[in-house]
Amino acid sequence: MGFLQNKELKVHLNKSLEWKEAKIGLSSPLQETRWADNDYIGIFLPSTLEYHFLKKKELEIKSQLQSYCPKLNLDNHPVCLFSQILLY
């Protein structure tokens, strides 16, 4: 679950000293990933999920991103959720 790293979000993250320090020190719960030729920032979630849990995690991600990018209005950015099935 996370946000698409569009140009606006990338600009804000690149300007954020806190984000750069968190990436280097691995202290941020947020992770970057690439899917379908797009970059996203967010978190990995367990497989069993309920709606209230998803809303809580969405708010946690928004709060963390807002701390790195205080001038960015995340209300204009939809949260993305990807499901993944692992076959063994």
Backbone hydrogen bonds, N-H to C=O, Kabsch-Sander energy under -0.5 kcal/mol:
donor,donor_aa,acceptor,acceptor_aa,energy
2,G,80,C,-2.5
3,F,41,I,-2.8
4,L,78,P,-0.5
5,Q,39,D,-3.3
6,N,4,L,-1.8
10,K,6,N,-2.6
11,V,7,K,-2.3
12,H,8,E,-2.0
13,L,9,L,-2.6
14,N,10,K,-2.7
15,K,11,V,-1.3
16,S,12,H,-0.6
16,S,13,L,-0.9
17,L,15,K,-0.7
20,K,16,S,-1.9
21,E,17,L,-2.5
22,A,18,E,-2.3
23,K,19,W,-2.5
24,I,20,K,-2.1
25,G,21,E,-2.6
26,L,22,A,-0.7
27,S,22,A,-1.5
28,S,22,A,-0.8
31,Q,42,G,-3.4
33,T,40,Y,-2.2
35,W,38,N,-2.7
38,N,35,W,-1.2
40,Y,33,T,-3.0
41,I,3,F,-2.2
42,G,31,Q,-2.5
43,I,1,M,-2.5
49,L,47,S,-0.7
54,L,50,E,-2.2
55,K,51,Y,-2.5
56,K,52,H,-2.0
57,K,53,F,-2.4
58,E,54,L,-2.5
59,L,55,K,-2.1
60,E,56,K,-2.0
61,I,57,K,-2.6
62,K,58,E,-2.5
63,S,59,L,-2.5
64,Q,60,E,-2.4
65,L,61,I,-2.9
66,Q,62,K,-2.8
67,S,63,S,-1.6
68,Y,64,Q,-1.3
69,C,65,L,-2.4
72,L,69,C,-1.6
74,L,72,L,-1.0
76,N,73,N,-1.3
77,H,74,L,-1.7
80,C,2,G,-3.8
86,L,84,Q,-0.6
87,L,85,I,-0.6
